[in-house]
Amino acid sequence: MNPLPEALIRESARRLVGQALALQWPGPPYDPKILAGLRDIAVEPRNENIGAEARILAKPDGSLLIQYDPAKAKARVNFSVCHEIAHTFFPDCFETVRHRSCPDGNFELECLCDLGAAELLMPHEPFERDLAALGISLDAVRELTARYSASGEAVLIRIAQLSSKPCAVVFLSEKLKPVQERAAQTQEFDLGLPAVAPKLRVDYVRPTGTFSTFIPAHKSVPDDSVAYRCLESNDIEEAVEQWDIPSFGFWEVQAIRLPSFNGSPRRVAALVVAN
């Protein structure tokens, strides 16, 4: 993403948070509905299927309304409501809202709104203080998840955004390499051989600014990695590991299983910290 829009969305979010904190906004956890109220946005639950955890609509009178699905987990709804608030930081918000159902969408815009949502749900000053007190670990993630009523995935990304210590959060799922996936879907490659088993491979990485090792997408982790062990234990697993990646030395790796949705492959988050 372009760093200028990132800086602008961060500044807008921090300005709104500052306004709320000046009015004694209680937390953590911080209620995003109060932030919406400061921007004259109504927020209401919607019991029928709205196709998302939350959505923002322009009402006939020109005001904005955020609807959310009360059946979804509170942490996910909180982040989604903050995401919708972040949409209002853009000057063309009303035009964007009217056309958000367009199939092409805007990936960069949605990523920017996720950045804004993290700033709103986990304000940087209290979050940095808590992170300094707790340290960087998956145990700390559990504590911060409860304290900020946020998902573990959102907290991990926030740590990568704010930590001064070299570390990276690596999100993995069980899948084939792209070339294997294409071969599996092509009849000409069906030679009667046993099917290739999927491995835990990198979906995406969120490094701190001081983490210098490049971890490529689709790269598999070692078969004896704690990333596999946590799938069996359903708990935090940790060890010092060396992955088959250039400049990846011996790093402390902590891993925990993430929730899977709608039959999706098993997922893992790995926290890689300088040893």
Disulfide bonds with the S-S distance in Angstrom:
none
